[in-house]
Amino acid sequence: MRRLASFFVGVLIGGLVGGTLALLFAPASGKQFQQQIGETIDRISGEVRLAAEQRRKELEEELNRLRQARIKLE
């Protein structure tokens, strides 16, 4: 039982020390970090939308080509 208690005390102290060090050495404040995450999400979602639009146009063009080829075969 004593070993288990010692283990949990060690985990607790390690968590506190690790959390403190993470806060001290964080490259940006919480607000700055949230802003950076928001900007990254906006950029990535814009890139995904653009790629989806381009792919949709490509697929529509291919569909039209296939329809034209089918009409010629009939």
Phi and psi in degrees as GROMACS dihedral restraints (atoms count N, CA, C in turn):
[ dihedral_restraints ]
;  ai    aj    ak    al  type     phi  dphi    fc
    3     4     5     6     1   -65.1    20    10
    4     5     6     7     1   -36.9    20    10
    6     7     8     9     1   -65.8    20    10
    7     8     9    10     1   -38.1    20    10
    9    10    11    12     1   -65.4    20    10
   10    11    12    13     1   -43.6    20    10
   12    13    14    15     1   -63.5    20    10
   13    14    15    16     1   -41.3    20    10
   15    16    17    18     1   -63.1    20    10
   16    17    18    19     1   -39.0    20    10
   18    19    20    21     1   -61.7    20    10
   19    20    21    22     1   -47.8    20    10
   21    22    23    24     1   -66.3    20    10
   22    23    24    25     1   -35.6    20    10
   24    25    26    27     1   -64.3    20    10
   25    26    27    28     1   -40.6    20    10
   27    28    29    30     1   -64.6    20    10
   28    29    30    31     1   -40.8    20    10
   30    31    32    33     1   -64.0    20    10
   31    32    33    34     1   -44.0    20    10
   33    34    35    36     1   -62.0    20    10
   34    35    36    37     1   -47.9    20    10
   36    37    38    39     1   -64.3    20    10
   37    38    39    40     1   -42.1    20    10
   39    40    41    42     1   -62.5    20    10
   40    41    42    43     1   -40.5    20    10
   42    43    44    45     1   -63.5    20    10
   43    44    45    46     1   -42.7    20    10
   45    46    47    48     1   -65.2    20    10
   46    47    48    49     1   -44.9    20    10
   48    49    50    51     1   -64.2    20    10
   49    50    51    52     1   -44.6    20    10
   51    52    53    54     1   -63.6    20    10
   52    53    54    55     1   -43.0    20    10
   54    55    56    57     1   -63.0    20    10
   55    56    57    58     1   -42.3    20    10
   57    58    59    60     1   -62.9    20    10
   58    59    60    61     1   -45.7    20    10
   60    61    62    63     1   -63.7    20    10
   61    62    63    64     1   -38.5    20    10
   63    64    65    66     1   -62.3    20    10
   64    65    66    67     1   -42.8    20    10
   66    67    68    69     1   -67.1    20    10
   67    68    69    70     1   -38.5    20    10
   69    70    71    72     1   -69.1    20    10
   70    71    72    73     1   -35.6    20    10
   72    73    74    75     1  -102.3    20    10
   73    74    75    76     1    10.6    20    10
   75    76    77    78     1   -64.5    20    10
   76    77    78    79     1   137.4    20    10
   78    79    80    81     1   -72.3    20    10
   79    80    81    82     1   -18.4    20    10
   81    82    83    84     1  -147.2    20    10
   82    83    84    85     1   161.4    20    10
   84    85    86    87     1   -73.3    20    10
   85    86    87    88     1   170.4    20    10
   87    88    89    90     1   -59.7    20    10
   88    89    90    91     1   -45.0    20    10
   90    91    92    93     1   -64.9    20    10
   91    92    93    94     1   -42.8    20    10
   93    94    95    96     1   -63.4    20    10
   94    95    96    97     1   -41.1    20    10
   96    97    98    99     1   -65.3    20    10
   97    98    99   100     1   -42.2    20    10
   99   100   101   102     1   -61.8    20    10
  100   101   102   103     1   -40.5    20    10
  102   103   104   105     1   -64.2    20    10
  103   104   105   106     1   -43.3    20    10
  105   106   107   108     1   -62.7    20    10
  106   107   108   109     1   -41.8    20    10
  108   109   110   111     1   -63.5    20    10
  109   110   111   112     1   -44.0    20    10
  111   112   113   114     1   -60.4    20    10
  112   113   114   115     1   -44.0    20    10
  114   115   116   117     1   -64.2    20    10
  115   116   117   118     1   -40.9    20    10
  117   118   119   120     1   -64.6    20    10
  118   119   120   121     1   -42.8    20    10
  120   121   122   123     1   -63.4    20    10
  121   122   123   124     1   -43.0    20    10
  123   124   125   126     1   -61.4    20    10
  124   125   126   127     1   -43.6    20    10
  126   127   128   129     1   -64.0    20    10
  127   128   129   130     1   -46.6    20    10
  129   130   131   132     1   -66.0    20    10
  130   131   132   133     1   -41.8    20    10
  132   133   134   135     1   -65.7    20    10
  133   134   135   136     1   -35.4    20    10
  135   136   137   138     1   -64.4    20    10
  136   137   138   139     1   -41.4    20    10
  138   139   140   141     1   -65.1    20    10
  139   140   141   142     1   -39.3    20    10
  141   142   143   144     1   -65.8    20    10
  142   143   144   145     1   -43.4    20    10
  144   145   146   147     1   -60.4    20    10
  145   146   147   148     1   -44.3    20    10
  147   148   149   150     1   -62.5    20    10
  148   149   150   151     1   -45.4    20    10
  150   151   152   153     1   -63.1    20    10
  151   152   153   154     1   -38.8    20    10
  153   154   155   156     1   -66.1    20    10
  154   155   156   157     1   -41.3    20    10
  156   157   158   159     1   -63.0    20    10
  157   158   159   160     1   -44.6    20    10
  159   160   161   162     1   -62.7    20    10
  160   161   162   163     1   -43.6    20    10
  162   163   164   165     1   -65.6    20    10
  163   164   165   166     1   -38.3    20    10
  165   166   167   168     1   -62.7    20    10
  166   167   168   169     1   -43.3    20    10
  168   169   170   171     1   -61.8    20    10
  169   170   171   172     1   -42.7    20    10
  171   172   173   174     1   -61.2    20    10
  172   173   174   175     1   -43.4    20    10
  174   175   176   177     1   -68.5    20    10
  175   176   177   178     1   -37.4    20    10
  177   178   179   180     1   -64.8    20    10
  178   179   180   181     1   -40.9    20    10
  180   181   182   183     1   -63.8    20    10
  181   182   183   184     1   -42.4    20    10
  183   184   185   186     1   -63.7    20    10
  184   185   186   187     1   -41.5    20    10
  186   187   188   189     1   -62.0    20    10
  187   188   189   190     1   -42.4    20    10
  189   190   191   192     1   -64.5    20    10
  190   191   192   193     1   -39.6    20    10
  192   193   194   195     1   -63.0    20    10
  193   194   195   196     1   -42.9    20    10
  195   196   197   198     1   -65.3    20    10
  196   197   198   199     1   -38.7    20    10
  198   199   200   201     1   -64.6    20    10
  199   200   201   202     1   -41.4    20    10
  201   202   203   204     1   -65.6    20    10
  202   203   204   205     1   -39.4    20    10
  204   205   206   207     1   -65.9    20    10
  205   206   207   208     1   -38.2    20    10
  207   208   209   210     1   -66.0    20    10
  208   209   210   211     1   -40.9    20    10
  210   211   212   213     1   -63.2    20    10
  211   212   213   214     1   -39.4    20    10
  213   214   215   216     1   -66.3    20    10
  214   215   216   217     1   -32.7    20    10
  216   217   218   219     1   -75.1    20    10
  217   218   219   220     1   -24.3    20    10
